[in-house]
Amino acid sequence: MAQYGKAEYWEERYTRDAEPFDWYQRWSGIKDVLTQYVFPTHQILHLGCGNSRLSEEMYDEGFINSINIDISQVVIKAMQEKYRDKQTMRFLHMDGRNMEFDDATFDAVIDKGTLDAILCGENSTAHANKMISEVYRVLSPTGVYVVISYGQPPHRYPYLDKPELNWEITVHQVQKPTIASTAALATDDRDQPNVHYIYVCKKRGGREAPRQEA
């Protein structure tokens, strides 16, 4: 099985294959849901961007203020070069479990397959909790965390629905693409073969979650 939870896997993968690659969905498949919560005026963080076309497709529709991070230095260098003409669409080499941003920096964090990938790795629960705590920290008091996942609610709520996370969760379903413009994690079909889930976690404002220790 692919070691999705390890940085080394992604470095090797992006060194071997630099072609654009989208997990699960393209923008067209999720835009009807995302545009209910994410707006062109928002400062957006793409968490684990890889070489997805998502930020480009959103940019073309007016979502021009985004920061894209990934644990793979190889892919970030490639994306910086590819999109060097888009000054407000930045790419940074960074670990989502230990982000270098100030508190309350972003209005929206978009996670398309990153939580799922972490949950495929070793010490997955600790790493997932650390990343979600960091997401909560960097979100504005009324910010939104959008998770696109193959995991059904009973398998994702234990990570997203915690007392220290003062947000409201709404779950949407979208049909999986029928054409080969996207790809799935190797474990994708073990849950629901026909749909992906979009978990929208909207902060209520007020108290902040404590940081998780590494």
N, C-alpha and C positions, 0 to 999 in steps of 0.2 A: 504494500500500500504506500502511496506517496506520503512523504513526511511534510504535510502542509503546515504543521506548526513550527517548523524549523527554518531559520533565516537561510541556512545553507541550501535548502531545497530551492528557494526562490532565486537565489543568486545564480545557481546552476541553470535553472529553467530559463531565466531571462537572458543569460549569456548564450544559451543554445537557440532560443527562439525569440526574436525581437518583434515579431508581427503583433499588431494589436489583438487583444484577447479580452473578451468580456465574460465574466462569470454570470451565469443565470439569465440576466436580462440586459437588453439595451435600454437607452433612455425612453424610446417609444413605448416600451412595455410597462414602464412604471411611472411615466410622467403624469398620468391622470390622478394617481394617488399623491405623488410627491408635491405637485403644485397646489394641493390643498393646505400644505404645511410649510413649504419652502418657497421663498419669494425672491425675485431678482435683486431686491435691496439687501438681502441677507449676506453676511460673511459666512461662507460655507467651508467646511473641512471635509475632504474626501479621505477616509481612513482606510489605508491599505489599497491605494489606487492602482497599483500594478501598471500595466500599459493599456488599461481600459480606455475606451472612447467616451466614457460617460461625462467627464468634465468638459471635454470639447463639445459634445452634443448639447450640453446644458449652456455652455458659453454662447453657442450659436443662437440660442433662444433667449438670451438676455441675462443669464446667470453668470456674470463676468467676474465676480469677486470670489475666488476660491483658492484655498491652499490644499495641496495634494501631498500626502505623506505615504511612505512605504519603507519597509524594513530592508528592502533590497537597494543597495547603492547603485548597482548596475542599471536597474530600470529607472531610477530617479535621474541619473545622468542622461540616459537616452531621452526621457520625457522633457527634461530641461532643454535639450537641444532641439527636439521636435517642435516645441511650443515657445521658442524663445521670442517670437513676435507677439505673444499674448502676455503683456506685462502684468495683468491683474490675475493671471492663472499661474500660480507659483507651485513648484515642486521641491520638496524638502526630504532629505534622508532622515527618517525619524522612526522610533519604535512607539507604537500606539500605547504601550504599557507604561511609558515614561516620557510623556510629551514635554517639550520645552516651551510651551505657550503659557502666557499668563492666565489666571483664572478668568472665566466669563469672556473669553475672546470671540467665540463663535455663536452665531444664531442657529446654525444647523450643522450637524455631523451626519454624514452619509456613509454607511457601512454596507457594502455589497459583497458579502461572502467572507469578510475578514473575521467576524466572530466565529463563523462556522469553521474556518481554517484553523483558528486557535484551538477550537474544541476537538480537532483531530490530532492534536499534539500531546506531548507529555506534560504532566502537571497542568492539564487543561483548565480545571476549575479555578486554580489560583491565578493563572494567566488571564483568563476571561474576566474574573472579578477585578483584577488590577486594571485592565484596559477599560472596563465599563466605569470604574471609579474615576479614571482619568478623563473619559468622555464627559462625565457629569461635571467634573471640575472646570473644564474649558468651555462648557456651554454657558451662555448668558442665563439670567434667572428665569427667562421664559423660553429658552432655547429648546430645540427638538433634536432627538437622536433617532435616525431612521435606519433600521436594520433590515436588509433584504436577505432572506434565509430560506433554506430548505426545511428547517426544523419546525415541527408542529409546536403549538403553544405549551403543551406539557413538558417539552424538552428545552424551551427557551425562557419560559417564565421564571424558573429557579434562578436564572442569572439576571434577568431584567427587573423582576418584581420583588424588590427588597425594601424593608422599612426605611433604610438610610437613603434611598433614592426617591426623592420627592417629585415624582412625575406620574403622569397619567398615561396608560398604555392603551393604544387602539391598534387592532390587528386587521389588516386587509389581506385579501388573497388575489393573486394575479395568475393567469394561465401561463404555463411554461411555453416558451417559444416552440413553434413547430418547424422552424428552419434552422439551419446550422450556423447561425450568426453569434451564438453564445455557447458556453460550455458549463458543465456541472462538475462539482467535486465528485470524486469516485464514490462517495457514500451517499450522494444526493437522493437516490430513489428509495432509500430504506424507509423514508417517512411517507410522503404523499407524492405519488408519481406524476400528477398532472398540474400541480400548482406550486408557486412560491409564496412565502408569507412575507408581508411587510409589517414590521413592528414599529409603530410610531410612538416614541416615548417623549412626551412633552412636559417639560418642567413646569411646576406650578408657581415657582418663585419662592423666596424665603430661604430656609436653612440649606446649607451646603453639606454634602456627604463628606465624611472623613476620608483622608487618603488611605489607600491600601499599602501596606508595607511590601517591599519587593521580597 
